[in-house]
Amino acid sequence: MADSVLYEVTDGLATITINRPEAMNAMNTETKVALRDAVTAAGADTAVRAVLLTAAGNRAFCVGQDLKEHIGSLTADRENGSSLTMNTVAEHYNPIVRALTDMPKPVVAGVNGVAAGAGFGFALAADFRVVADTASFNTSFAGVALTADSGVSWTLPRLIGGSRASDLLLFPRSVKAPEALELGIANRVVPSDELAAEAAAVARRLAQGPTVAYAALKESLAYGASRSLAEALEHEETLQARAGASQDHAIAVDAFLSKQPPTYLGR
């Protein structure tokens, strides 16, 4: 895996770190491929029970596409009469977001700085966002005459409502951490020097939790977002049967009866 993305698994927690602080963790091709592969690996690894997605440095979580590389690719496209540059959405951004949202385990984003464009999309694709008080969010797409990608058109209105999402997409601006918390973009805001420890603590707690139940909760929320109540109820029935048959549910019941904290196995 490229040095631009670091990957480590410890005690059921996969920590994925975007590691281009000198470029504000912008996405060049090498980084996009490495991030896609890291997130996919975490989703497939049965030893991983939760994921922490974060970034190096204290200036940026990820500012999205590396515009220097993008300009070079656009120039090459014009010279060759091709349009390969925008294939990055299908080849990189979509698979990254799908891997984050579809994996059967919780994902925590530790947002240490600016999250813009695709970086904003990656943060929104997580299940829980711990945000530094110095961080900010920006859709940024319209500012470079592009439309939303990285799932932002789906995730953002579901978090903050359609009207507010339209505002932020049509008129890109910096949404600082306090406003992000008020809007529902951030789940928790902490002092910047506490971000790494707090995000890791949240992720470790989830890594020690009932993984099958968490997977079912993720699935039920995604399913219910676009289904009728009757369909959601039927799907909940199926998912509850799955969770009820898990070892972790039996462990939880035994722990309740014995008045002891449960030690989950993640299965």
NORKAZI-V188973 format. One record per residue. N is the residue number from 1. RES is the residue in one letter. PHI is phi in degrees with one decimal (* if undefined). PSI is psi in whole degrees, -180 to 180 (NA if undefined). D_LAST is the distance of its C-alpha to the last C-alpha in Angstrom with 2 decimals. Layout:
BEGIN
N/RES/PHI/PSI/D_LAST + N/RES/PHI/PSI/D_LAST
END
This chain:
BEGIN
1/M/*/140/28.61 + 2/A/-63.4/152/31.63 + 3/D/-65.1/-16/32.54 + 4/S/-73.0/-12/32.63 + 5/V/-136.9/125/28.83 + 6/L/-101.8/143/27.00 + 7/Y/-136.8/126/23.38 + 8/E/-144.9/138/21.55 + 9/V/-118.8/124/18.02 + 10/T/-139.6/123/17.70 + 11/D/51.2/46/14.88 + 12/G/82.5/-3/12.33 + 13/L/-108.0/121/15.10 + 14/A/-93.4/122/17.18 + 15/T/-105.3/120/20.69 + 16/I/-112.6/121/22.96 + 17/T/-119.9/118/26.59 + 18/I/-71.8/125/29.42 + 19/N/-125.2/60/32.19 + 20/R/-130.8/58/35.59 + 21/P/-61.4/-29/36.97 + 22/E/-67.2/-20/40.51 + 23/A/-114.0/23/40.05 + 24/M/55.2/34/38.15 + 25/N/56.2/36/35.01 + 26/A/-68.8/155/36.54 + 27/M/-94.2/96/35.02 + 28/N/-87.8/176/37.14 + 29/T/-60.5/-44/36.07 + 30/E/-58.2/-43/34.67 + 31/T/-69.8/-40/32.47 + 32/K/-62.1/-44/31.30 + 33/V/-64.5/-44/30.30 + 34/A/-65.7/-40/28.54 + 35/L/-66.8/-44/26.62 + 36/R/-57.3/-45/25.64 + 37/D/-68.8/-37/24.44 + 38/A/-67.8/-45/22.53 + 39/V/-66.2/-40/20.67 + 40/T/-63.5/-42/19.95 + 41/A/-63.4/-42/18.71 + 42/A/-63.7/-40/16.32 + 43/G/-66.4/-33/14.90 + 44/A/-87.0/-18/14.54 + 45/D/-80.5/114/13.21 + 46/T/-68.3/-16/9.56 + 47/A/-78.7/-16/10.50 + 48/V/-90.4/125/11.53 + 49/R/-113.0/-8/9.66 + 50/A/-161.9/160/13.05 + 51/V/-128.9/137/16.56 + 52/L/-113.2/118/19.95 + 53/L/-105.3/120/22.88 + 54/T/-145.4/-168/26.21 + 55/A/-148.1/156/29.63 + 56/A/-80.3/153/32.24 + 57/G/83.7/-176/35.36 + 58/N/-127.0/9/36.24 + 59/R/-94.7/-38/38.20 + 60/A/-147.2/141/35.75 + 61/F/-77.0/-54/32.13 + 62/C/-174.0/127/33.32 + 63/V/-94.3/14/36.60 + 64/G/87.1/-149/35.59 + 65/Q/-57.7/137/37.64 + 66/D/-71.7/106/39.85 + 67/L/-69.3/-28/43.17 + 68/K/-63.5/-46/45.21 + 69/E/-67.4/-39/43.35 + 70/H/-60.4/-45/43.34 + 71/I/-62.0/-42/47.13 + 72/G/-62.2/-40/47.65 + 73/S/-68.8/-40/45.58 + 74/L/-63.2/-40/47.48 + 75/T/-62.1/-43/50.76 + 76/A/-63.3/-39/49.81 + 77/D/-61.1/-45/48.87 + 78/R/-63.1/-41/52.25 + 79/E/-67.7/-34/54.07 + 80/N/-96.2/-4/52.29 + 81/G/67.2/31/52.29 + 82/S/-116.3/178/48.49 + 83/S/-140.1/43/45.64 + 84/L/-73.7/-24/42.84 + 85/T/-56.4/-45/42.06 + 86/M/-76.8/-4/40.20 + 87/N/-64.2/-14/37.94 + 88/T/-61.1/-27/35.75 + 89/V/-62.8/-48/34.20 + 90/A/-72.8/-37/32.90 + 91/E/-82.6/-29/32.20 + 92/H/-124.9/-61/30.61 + 93/Y/-64.3/-47/30.17 + 94/N/-60.8/-47/28.62 + 95/P/-61.9/-35/25.97 + 96/I/-63.9/-49/25.10 + 97/V/-66.3/-42/24.75 + 98/R/-62.3/-41/22.80 + 99/A/-64.3/-37/20.30 + 100/L/-69.5/-45/19.95 + 101/T/-79.2/-31/19.76 + 102/D/-91.0/-16/17.70 + 103/M/-63.9/141/14.88 + 104/P/-82.5/50/11.46 + 105/K/-161.8/153/11.34 + 106/P/-73.4/148/14.17 + 107/V/-121.6/129/17.45 + 108/V/-110.5/132/20.09 + 109/A/-101.5/125/23.68 + 110/G/-99.2/98/25.94 + 111/V/-91.7/105/29.31 + 112/N/-93.3/-12/31.97 + 113/G/-165.6/-147/34.98 + 114/V/-63.3/131/36.29 + 115/A/-120.6/109/33.86 + 116/A/-130.7/151/36.08 + 117/G/56.6/-127/35.95 + 118/A/-60.3/-32/32.93 + 119/G/-62.0/-39/31.79 + 120/F/-62.2/-44/31.81 + 121/G/-60.8/-41/29.82 + 122/F/-64.0/-42/27.09 + 123/A/-63.3/-42/26.90 + 124/L/-67.9/-26/26.80 + 125/A/-73.8/-15/23.94 + 126/A/-74.0/162/21.69 + 127/D/-85.3/-21/19.90 + 128/F/-151.3/134/21.69 + 129/R/-119.6/116/24.96 + 130/V/-99.5/124/26.33 + 131/V/-124.1/133/29.96 + 132/A/-68.3/147/32.80 + 133/D/-67.4/-12/35.90 + 134/T/-98.4/0/37.89 + 135/A/-80.3/167/35.72 + 136/S/-153.9/164/36.77 + 137/F/-127.6/146/35.82 + 138/N/-152.7/128/38.10 + 139/T/-66.3/-44/37.72 + 140/S/65.8/-16/40.70 + 141/F/-59.1/-52/40.73 + 142/A/-62.8/-25/43.98 + 143/G/-65.5/-20/45.58 + 144/V/-118.5/26/45.62 + 145/A/59.1/42/46.36 + 146/L/-126.1/164/42.89 + 147/T/-98.0/175/40.51 + 148/A/-68.4/145/36.94 + 149/D/-141.2/-168/34.18 + 150/S/56.9/29/30.65 + 151/G/79.9/1/29.56 + 152/V/-61.0/-35/31.78 + 153/S/-65.8/-20/33.55 + 154/W/-97.3/-47/30.31 + 155/T/-75.9/-42/28.50 + 156/L/-63.8/-50/31.59 + 157/P/-64.2/-27/33.10 + 158/R/-73.1/-25/29.83 + 159/L/-86.8/-41/29.69 + 160/I/-121.9/-2/33.40 + 161/G/95.1/154/35.08 + 162/G/-64.4/-41/37.25 + 163/S/-65.2/-46/40.48 + 164/R/-67.9/-37/39.25 + 165/A/-63.5/-42/37.40 + 166/S/-59.5/-42/40.68 + 167/D/-59.2/-50/42.54 + 168/L/-69.9/-29/40.38 + 169/L/-79.5/-41/40.40 + 170/L/-76.7/-32/44.13 + 171/F/-126.4/76/45.24 + 172/P/-57.4/136/42.96 + 173/R/-155.0/169/43.18 + 174/S/-82.4/119/41.38 + 175/V/-99.7/106/39.04 + 176/K/-76.2/164/38.80 + 177/A/-52.5/-46/35.89 + 178/P/-59.4/-42/37.36 + 179/E/-68.8/-37/37.99 + 180/A/-60.5/-37/34.58 + 181/L/-67.9/-43/33.07 + 182/E/-64.2/-39/35.51 + 183/L/-74.6/-25/34.77 + 184/G/102.7/6/30.98 + 185/I/-71.5/-44/30.49 + 186/A/-94.3/139/29.41 + 187/N/-88.6/-31/26.87 + 188/R/-152.4/134/28.23 + 189/V/-115.5/131/31.39 + 190/V/-133.1/159/32.05 + 191/P/-55.0/143/34.97 + 192/S/-56.7/-35/34.83 + 193/D/-76.4/-5/34.84 + 194/E/-107.9/-2/31.69 + 195/L/-60.2/-50/29.74 + 196/A/-60.4/-45/27.96 + 197/A/-68.1/-41/26.86 + 198/E/-69.1/-44/25.84 + 199/A/-63.2/-41/23.87 + 200/A/-66.2/-38/22.01 + 201/A/-65.0/-43/21.38 + 202/V/-63.1/-45/19.94 + 203/A/-65.9/-40/17.68 + 204/R/-64.0/-39/16.56 + 205/R/-60.2/-43/15.83 + 206/L/-68.1/-35/13.55 + 207/A/-65.9/-22/11.87 + 208/Q/-96.0/3/11.21 + 209/G/-92.9/-171/10.02 + 210/P/-79.9/93/7.36 + 211/T/-59.7/-41/6.47 + 212/V/-63.2/-42/5.94 + 213/A/-65.2/-41/9.07 + 214/Y/-61.6/-42/10.76 + 215/A/-61.0/-42/10.63 + 216/A/-66.1/-39/12.11 + 217/L/-63.3/-44/14.60 + 218/K/-59.7/-46/15.76 + 219/E/-64.5/-41/16.27 + 220/S/-67.3/-38/18.08 + 221/L/-65.8/-44/20.34 + 222/A/-65.9/-41/21.33 + 223/Y/-67.1/-46/21.97 + 224/G/-67.5/-19/23.90 + 225/A/-65.0/-23/26.09 + 226/S/-132.6/22/28.11 + 227/R/-124.7/165/27.83 + 228/S/-74.4/165/29.71 + 229/L/-59.4/-42/28.53 + 230/A/-61.0/-42/28.49 + 231/E/-67.6/-41/26.26 + 232/A/-63.9/-41/23.87 + 233/L/-62.9/-42/23.74 + 234/E/-64.2/-40/23.02 + 235/H/-69.5/-38/20.20 + 236/E/-58.9/-38/18.72 + 237/E/-60.0/-45/18.90 + 238/T/-63.9/-45/16.86 + 239/L/-68.0/-36/14.14 + 240/Q/-67.4/-35/14.18 + 241/A/-63.6/-40/13.83 + 242/R/-65.1/-47/10.62 + 243/A/-65.2/-39/9.22 + 244/G/-65.6/-24/11.02 + 245/A/-88.7/-1/9.51 + 246/S/-77.7/155/5.89 + 247/Q/-63.7/-35/5.68 + 248/D/-63.3/-36/6.04 + 249/H/-64.9/-43/9.02 + 250/A/-61.9/-41/10.45 + 251/I/-62.6/-42/10.35 + 252/A/-63.9/-41/12.06 + 253/V/-66.3/-45/14.56 + 254/D/-61.8/-41/15.43 + 255/A/-64.7/-39/15.94 + 256/F/-62.4/-45/18.12 + 257/L/-67.2/-34/20.15 + 258/S/-91.1/0/20.73 + 259/K/57.2/41/21.47 + 260/Q/-122.9/151/19.30 + 261/P/-67.5/140/17.05 + 262/P/-75.3/149/13.31 + 263/T/-116.8/101/11.51 + 264/Y/-79.2/152/7.92 + 265/L/-103.1/-13/5.57 + 266/G/80.5/23/3.77 + 267/R/-151.7/NA/0.00
END
